[in-house]
Each structure stands twice: as structure tokens, then as C-alpha cells.
Amino acid sequence: MAAPRVRPMGRGDVEAAGEVARVAFADLDRRVRPWREASGPPPRTHGMTVRAHLLDTDPEGQWVAEAPDGALVGAACALVREGLWGLSLLVIDPAWQDRGLGRDLLARALGTLAGARGGIVVASADPRAIRAYARAGFALVPTLAATGVVRAGALAPVPSVREGTRDDLALTERVDRRVRGAARGHRDLGASMESGSRLLVADRGYALVFGAKVVTVAAEDPPTAAEVLRAALLTVPPGTPTEVPWMTAANPWAVEVAVAAGLDLRPAGPICTRGAVGPLAPYLPSGAVL
Ligand SMILES: CC(C)(COP(=O)(O)OP(=O)(O)OC[C@H]1O[C@@H](n2cnc3c(N)ncnc32)[C@H](O)[C@@H]1OP(=O)(O)O)[C@@H](O)C(=O)NCCC(=O)NCCS
């Protein structure tokens, strides 16, 4: 059979790309993280809505693979913010995996890394993804993920943290520049809020929560990071499974909060970095907007 064609993503591809992502990650869960069904968050994802703006902000970073019958079978999305490149998505339909398509799409998405001061990918636990990032010159930083239900009464209320609005995105920009050398601000965190994420802010840090899942945390000091993470976990309805992803050794405050909350800790996919990316602490990245 003829090979799929890799081409730039168009607006008409967004929905199909979201469906490929849904199927590929559901298949990944079955293969490498079956525990996620029992103790992970409910299957509610941003899908592609959180990435649709990338077609405007980073058109050269959006790619798809199209099968000979016209079906979309893969997608890659990359963004560059203030000199920092990030991979927002790399997925291949399970029926088309293992044929070099992921490698091809990644190579296209990496096109916009040239000229950036650094790059970051928050990898899944798929060995093919990890291998592809290592071969593309990224250093791999191991992580833990926490999942499960927050134990009743385990976390005290956090009065220093309040619900944020778009007016607080300036604060997120200040904090992001410190922890990752580049702001996500209105374009990316704003898009996440528009698709339903809640922003929680303290004077020196913030968290974004989507449904029952902690999307990202960043702060100017570890105690503030721990506070906003605790506040984020307290927004999860009692009894609902949650997830705190991508905790590195540079972020022990997150592990401490997860342990105090009674969550399960497991090794997860690495954070992959190239060049200058900032301290990445105190910080938990978002897979979609990094
Ligand atoms: C990860 C993913 C994008 C890779 O795409 P793919 O088309 O299946 O992978 P490729 O065929 O391009 O292979 C990538 C690398 O993994 C290797 N590989 C292939 N099958 C493998 C396997 N079963 N185990 C380990 N490595 C494997 C390939 O040889 C290649 O390495 P090489 O360049 O050194 O030869 C795809 O499998 C996928 O969508 N997975 C689920 C979603 C996901 O985890 N996405 C990544 C999010 S960060």
C-alpha cells in the first residue's frame, strides 16, 4: 500500500487530528499504563481545542500525515514562544504506528527549532516516543506521575490562593519567564482557559486545572508552588480520581504534596530538553502548552 503523505495541517484537519490523538492515547493507556483507567482522571481531555490557535501563531509547526484514502493518520504540533520551542503533540493512529511516520512528523515539527534557544518535549511513556526524542538530540529527565483520589481531610484549605482571571495572565508570564525562560500567557494559557481550564493564583505562583487534572504549576519559590498545587487538588470533587503529571527530581515539593494527598506515585515519561530551557523548577509542565 502507498505510504501516507506528510503535509502542513489545515483548519479542516483539526477535528480529525484530535480524534487520532484520542485513539492513540487510549491505545497507549491500554499498552503501557493500564492502571490509569482505575486511578487516573476521568477521560476528559482538551483535545485539539487547546491547540487550534497554533495554526495562527505557529503555522509552520503544524503537520499531519494523510493516508492514501484521505484519512488523517498522524499529527504533530510545535510552538515557539520567546525563543523556546515546544512539542505540543505527536501522535500516529495505532494502525499506522511502527512505520517511521512518527519519526517523519517529528522531523517536520523540529523545523521550527532552528533559531530557538532551547526546546522542550513532555514525553509519554511510549518507548518509540522516548527513543525518537533521544535520537533528535534531547536530554531525558526522568519523572514521576501521581494519580488516585485525594484522601479526605488530607489537605488543609489554602487561603493564600484565589481563583484567577485573564487579568492574572500577566502574573503567569512573569513566573513562566523565571522558571522556563518564556511566557505562555494569553495565547496558550488563555486558550486553555477558553477551553475550560481554571486558573488558581497566589502572589508568586499559579496552577491551571482542567476537570480533575492538574495541567501545570509554576511559582517563584517552592513553598508557593506547593500551596498552589494543594489548592489545585482541593478543587477536585471528593472521590474523583486526579492526576499530577511530570514531577522531576528538581521539584520535590510536588512529590511531598502528592504523598500528603495520599496519591499513588509511578514512573512516567521523561521531560526532554535541548539547549537553554531555564531551571524548570518550581514547575510542572503541561503536555499541550508545556
Ligand atoms: C510515539 C509515536 C508518535 C511514534 O510514532 P511511530 O510512527 O509509531 O514510530 P516510528 O515508526 O517513527 O519509530 C520511532 C522510533 O521508535 C523505534 N521503534 C519502533 N517500534 C518500536 C517499539 N515497538 N519499541 C521501541 N522502539 C520502537 C523506531 O525504530 C524508531 O527509532 P529509530 O529512528 O531509531 O529507528 C506513536 O507510536 C504514537 O502515537 N504513540 C502513542 C501516542 C504517544 O505516546 N505520543 C507521543 C507523545 S509525547
The ligand as an SDF file (V2000), in Angstrom:
LIG
                    3D

 48 50  0  0  0  0  0  0  0  0999 V2000
    5.1630    7.6700   19.6680 C   0  0  0  0  0  0  0  0  0  0  0  0
    4.6540    7.6600   18.2370 C   0  0  0  0  0  0  0  0  0  0  0  0
    4.2970    9.0710   17.7970 C   0  0  0  0  0  0  0  0  0  0  0  0
    5.8190    7.1340   17.3530 C   0  0  0  0  0  0  0  0  0  0  0  0
    5.3820    7.0780   16.0190 O   0  0  0  0  0  0  0  0  0  0  0  0
    5.5900    5.7260   15.1760 P   0  0  0  0  0  0  0  0  0  0  0  0
    5.3010    6.0540   13.7770 O   0  0  0  0  0  0  0  0  0  0  0  0
    4.8240    4.6260   15.8100 O   0  0  0  0  0  0  0  0  0  0  0  0
    7.1350    5.4270   15.4270 O   0  0  0  0  0  0  0  0  0  0  0  0
    8.2980    5.2740   14.3520 P   0  0  0  0  0  0  0  0  0  0  0  0
    7.9950    4.1060   13.4770 O   0  0  0  0  0  0  0  0  0  0  0  0
    8.5510    6.5710   13.6770 O   0  0  0  0  0  0  0  0  0  0  0  0
    9.5050    4.8920   15.2970 O   0  0  0  0  0  0  0  0  0  0  0  0
   10.1460    5.8230   16.1570 C   0  0  0  0  0  0  0  0  0  0  0  0
   11.3750    5.1440   16.7470 C   0  0  0  0  0  0  0  0  0  0  0  0
   10.9630    4.0780   17.6120 O   0  0  0  0  0  0  0  0  0  0  0  0
   11.5090    2.8280   17.1360 C   0  0  0  0  0  0  0  0  0  0  0  0
   10.5020    1.8120   17.3540 N   0  0  0  0  0  0  0  0  0  0  0  0
    9.5700    1.3470   16.5120 C   0  0  0  0  0  0  0  0  0  0  0  0
    8.8200    0.4380   17.1210 N   0  0  0  0  0  0  0  0  0  0  0  0
    9.2870    0.3130   18.3780 C   0  0  0  0  0  0  0  0  0  0  0  0
    8.9030   -0.4480   19.5060 C   0  0  0  0  0  0  0  0  0  0  0  0
    7.8810   -1.3040   19.4490 N   0  0  0  0  0  0  0  0  0  0  0  0
    9.6120   -0.2890   20.6600 N   0  0  0  0  0  0  0  0  0  0  0  0
   10.6420    0.5790   20.7420 C   0  0  0  0  0  0  0  0  0  0  0  0
   11.0340    1.3440   19.6980 N   0  0  0  0  0  0  0  0  0  0  0  0
   10.3670    1.1980   18.5320 C   0  0  0  0  0  0  0  0  0  0  0  0
   11.7800    3.0620   15.6810 C   0  0  0  0  0  0  0  0  0  0  0  0
   12.7720    2.1590   15.2060 O   0  0  0  0  0  0  0  0  0  0  0  0
   12.2290    4.4930   15.6740 C   0  0  0  0  0  0  0  0  0  0  0  0
   13.5580    4.6050   16.1130 O   0  0  0  0  0  0  0  0  0  0  0  0
   14.7500    4.7790   15.0270 P   0  0  0  0  0  0  0  0  0  0  0  0
   14.5020    6.1450   14.4020 O   0  0  0  0  0  0  0  0  0  0  0  0
   15.9620    4.7140   15.8410 O   0  0  0  0  0  0  0  0  0  0  0  0
   14.6050    3.6620   14.0420 O   0  0  0  0  0  0  0  0  0  0  0  0
    3.4070    6.7430   18.0670 C   0  0  0  0  0  0  0  0  0  0  0  0
    3.7830    5.4000   18.3180 O   0  0  0  0  0  0  0  0  0  0  0  0
    2.2350    7.1200   18.9440 C   0  0  0  0  0  0  0  0  0  0  0  0
    1.3530    7.8470   18.5130 O   0  0  0  0  0  0  0  0  0  0  0  0
    2.1760    6.6380   20.2190 N   0  0  0  0  0  0  0  0  0  0  0  0
    1.0560    6.9150   21.1160 C   0  0  0  0  0  0  0  0  0  0  0  0
    0.9320    8.3820   21.4930 C   0  0  0  0  0  0  0  0  0  0  0  0
    2.2160    8.9140   22.0840 C   0  0  0  0  0  0  0  0  0  0  0  0
    2.7560    8.3680   23.0430 O   0  0  0  0  0  0  0  0  0  0  0  0
    2.7100   10.0250   21.5110 N   0  0  0  0  0  0  0  0  0  0  0  0
    3.9070   10.6750   21.9840 C   0  0  0  0  0  0  0  0  0  0  0  0
    3.5040   11.7520   22.9400 C   0  0  0  0  0  0  0  0  0  0  0  0
    4.8950   12.5700   23.6290 S   0  0  0  0  0  0  0  0  0  0  0  0
  1  2  1  0
  2  3  1  0
  2  4  1  0
  2 36  1  0
  4  5  1  0
  5  6  1  0
  6  7  2  0
  6  8  1  0
  6  9  1  0
  9 10  1  0
 10 11  2  0
 10 12  1  0
 10 13  1  0
 13 14  1  0
 14 15  1  0
 15 16  1  0
 15 30  1  0
 16 17  1  0
 17 18  1  0
 17 28  1  0
 18 19  1  0
 18 27  1  0
 19 20  2  0
 20 21  1  0
 21 22  1  0
 21 27  2  0
 22 23  1  0
 22 24  2  0
 24 25  1  0
 25 26  2  0
 26 27  1  0
 28 29  1  0
 28 30  1  0
 30 31  1  0
 31 32  1  0
 32 33  2  0
 32 34  1  0
 32 35  1  0
 36 37  1  0
 36 38  1  0
 38 39  2  0
 38 40  1  0
 40 41  1  0
 41 42  1  0
 42 43  1  0
 43 44  2  0
 43 45  1  0
 45 46  1  0
 46 47  1  0
 47 48  1  0
M  END
$$$$
